Amino acid sequence: MTQESETAEPALCDEVSEAVVSAAAVSRGDDAYERIRRDILSCRFMPGSTLTESQLMSAYQIGKNSCRIALVRLVHEGFVRSMPRQGYRVAPITLRDVEEVFALRVQLEPLAARLACGRVDVPLLRRLEAACRVPHPERELSDQIGVFLDANREFHLTIARASGNERLHRALANLLDEMTRLVALGFGVQGTKPEIKHDHNAMIEAFEAGDERRAETIARRHIETFRDMTMEKVYASLSSAGASLPVFSVAELRR
């Protein structure tokens, strides 16, 4: 073995070790991001509240690098705002946020339903619809709402995936994440669980019949009904919170 190869091997080992350490750090940061993001979406961190790195590091048992990786991603997504020398602020929620999210959903979801007709997994939709209605009385209300939102999100995304349009699916996935916070604030603060009545089953029946127009119409009605319910609950929550919830939208925070 030449002297050159002998010196090259340790250098290569160092590079591999650094890459492994770097990948592990990113993985820990991604895990921290997922956990903090979920708590923001569920309003365990209330809109408008302040977070600090030390608070998050202690609460999630994570290091400074993992915490910062998570916060950088959350700032980029608009869920938190960096405040120099003060920490971070969880993005507040306004009625305008509700209007904008549902204005897009009411356009995109009927389209997804029409495109998914004849392609969607109907038995899966039935299982997800049933999961939306499981009461879970042994759990706290916030957890009950979380279970509902997870099943409801997957119900709608199953339809979006079946549309065959990946961009449509991604757009709806992002909107449903934003809606999670709206529902958690509106219904959670008001101490009530969302109800979906019979729209899911009506959509399933339309899919079984292969009726594109009916599936599209029911999807639009469903979104409009849920929009009105959510708007009412968010308005009540903002009113009861008073000045403790600043009235800025996510879009305004990004300026």
MOFENHU-V582638 format. One record per residue. N is the residue number from 0. RES is the residue in one small letter. SS is DSSP state (A for helix, B for strand, O for the rest). OMEGA is omega in whole degrees, -180 to 180 (none if undefined). NEAR is the number of other C-alpha atoms within 10 Angstrom. Layout:
BEGIN
((N/RES/SS/OMEGA/NEAR) (N/RES/SS/OMEGA/NEAR))
END
This chain:
BEGIN
((0/m/O/-178/5) (1/t/O/179/7) (2/q/A/-180/7) (3/e/A/-179/8) (4/s/A/179/10) (5/e/A/179/10) (6/t/A/-179/10) (7/a/A/-176/12) (8/e/A/177/11) (9/p/A/180/11) (10/a/A/178/12) (11/l/A/178/11) (12/c/A/179/11) (13/d/A/180/12) (14/e/A/179/12) (15/v/A/180/12) (16/s/A/179/12) (17/e/A/180/12) (18/a/A/179/12) (19/v/A/179/12) (20/v/A/180/12) (21/s/A/179/12) (22/a/A/179/12) (23/a/A/180/12) (24/a/A/179/16) (25/v/A/179/16) (26/s/A/178/14) (27/r/A/178/19) (28/g/A/178/22) (29/d/A/179/17) (30/d/A/178/17) (31/a/A/179/24) (32/y/A/-179/21) (33/e/A/-177/14) (34/r/A/-180/12) (35/i/A/180/21) (36/r/A/-180/20) (37/r/A/180/17) (38/d/A/174/14) (39/i/A/-179/21) (40/l/A/-179/22) (41/s/O/-179/23) (42/c/O/168/21) (43/r/O/165/14) (44/f/O/-173/18) (45/m/O/176/22) (46/p/O/180/24) (47/g/O/-179/19) (48/s/O/-178/15) (49/t/B/177/18) (50/l/B/174/18) (51/t/O/179/15) (52/e/A/-178/16) (53/s/A/178/13) (54/q/A/-179/12) (55/l/A/179/18) (56/m/A/180/17) (57/s/A/-176/10) (58/a/A/-175/10) (59/y/A/180/12) (60/q/O/-179/12) (61/i/O/178/17) (62/g/O/-178/17) (63/k/A/-179/14) (64/n/A/179/14) (65/s/A/-180/20) (66/c/A/-178/24) (67/r/A/176/17) (68/i/A/180/19) (69/a/A/-176/22) (70/l/A/178/24) (71/v/A/180/15) (72/r/A/-179/16) (73/l/A/176/21) (74/v/A/180/18) (75/h/A/-180/11) (76/e/A/178/12) (77/g/O/-179/17) (78/f/O/174/22) (79/v/B/179/27) (80/r/B/179/24) (81/s/B/177/18) (82/m/B/-176/12) (83/p/O/178/7) (84/r/O/178/7) (85/q/O/-178/10) (86/g/B/-177/14) (87/y/B/177/19) (88/r/B/176/21) (89/v/B/-177/22) (90/a/O/176/29) (91/p/O/179/21) (92/i/O/176/24) (93/t/O/175/20) (94/l/A/178/17) (95/r/A/177/15) (96/d/A/179/19) (97/v/A/-178/22) (98/e/A/-176/15) (99/e/A/-180/11) (100/v/A/-177/18) (101/f/A/175/23) (102/a/A/177/14) (103/l/A/180/13) (104/r/A/-176/22) (105/v/A/175/17) (106/q/A/-172/13) (107/l/A/-174/18) (108/e/A/174/24) (109/p/A/177/24) (110/l/A/179/21) (111/a/A/-179/26) (112/a/A/-180/28) (113/r/A/-179/23) (114/l/A/-177/21) (115/a/A/-177/24) (116/c/O/-178/26) (117/g/O/-177/18) (118/r/O/-173/14) (119/v/O/179/21) (120/d/O/-175/16) (121/v/A/177/18) (122/p/A/177/11) (123/l/A/178/13) (124/l/A/179/22) (125/r/A/179/15) (126/r/A/-180/12) (127/l/A/176/21) (128/e/A/179/22) (129/a/A/180/14) (130/a/A/178/17) (131/c/A/-172/24) (132/r/A/179/16) (133/v/O/-172/11) (134/p/O/-177/14) (135/h/O/-177/13) (136/p/O/-179/9) (137/e/O/-177/8) (138/r/O/174/11) (139/e/O/-176/10) (140/l/A/-179/19) (141/s/A/178/20) (142/d/A/177/15) (143/q/A/178/20) (144/i/A/179/24) (145/g/A/178/20) (146/v/A/178/19) (147/f/A/-177/23) (148/l/A/179/22) (149/d/A/-180/16) (150/a/A/-180/19) (151/n/A/179/22) (152/r/A/-179/19) (153/e/A/176/20) (154/f/A/-177/20) (155/h/A/180/21) (156/l/A/174/20) (157/t/A/176/20) (158/i/A/-179/24) (159/a/A/179/29) (160/r/A/-179/21) (161/a/A/178/19) (162/s/O/-179/21) (163/g/O/-180/15) (164/n/O/-175/13) (165/e/A/179/12) (166/r/A/176/11) (167/l/A/179/17) (168/h/A/-179/22) (169/r/A/-180/14) (170/a/A/-180/14) (171/l/A/177/23) (172/a/A/179/17) (173/n/A/179/11) (174/l/A/-180/16) (175/l/A/174/22) (176/d/A/178/17) (177/e/A/-180/18) (178/m/A/179/22) (179/t/A/179/21) (180/r/A/-179/25) (181/l/A/-179/26) (182/v/A/-180/27) (183/a/A/178/29) (184/l/A/-175/27) (185/g/A/-175/26) (186/f/A/-178/23) (187/g/A/-180/24) (188/v/A/-180/20) (189/q/O/174/14) (190/g/O/180/13) (191/t/O/-179/15) (192/k/O/179/18) (193/p/O/175/20) (194/e/O/-177/11) (195/i/O/179/17) (196/k/O/-172/12) (197/h/O/-174/10) (198/d/A/-180/16) (199/h/A/-180/22) (200/n/A/178/16) (201/a/A/177/16) (202/m/A/179/24) (203/i/A/179/21) (204/e/A/178/15) (205/a/A/177/22) (206/f/A/179/24) (207/e/A/-179/16) (208/a/A/-178/13) (209/g/O/-176/16) (210/d/O/-177/15) (211/e/A/-176/19) (212/r/A/180/15) (213/r/A/179/20) (214/a/A/180/26) (215/e/A/-179/23) (216/t/A/-179/16) (217/i/A/179/20) (218/a/A/179/27) (219/r/A/180/19) (220/r/A/-179/14) (221/h/A/-179/21) (222/i/A/-180/20) (223/e/A/179/16) (224/t/A/-179/14) (225/f/A/175/17) (226/r/A/-179/21) (227/d/A/178/13) (228/m/A/-178/17) (229/t/A/179/24) (230/m/A/-180/21) (231/e/A/-178/14) (232/k/A/179/24) (233/v/A/178/24) (234/y/A/180/16) (235/a/A/-179/16) (236/s/A/179/18) (237/l/A/180/20) (238/s/A/-179/12) (239/s/A/-180/13) (240/a/A/179/12) (241/g/A/-174/10) (242/a/A/-177/9) (243/s/A/177/13) (244/l/O/-180/19) (245/p/O/-176/16) (246/v/O/173/18) (247/f/O/176/16) (248/s/O/177/17) (249/v/A/180/21) (250/a/A/180/11) (251/e/A/179/10) (252/l/A/-177/16) (253/r/O/-177/14) (254/r/O/none/5))
END
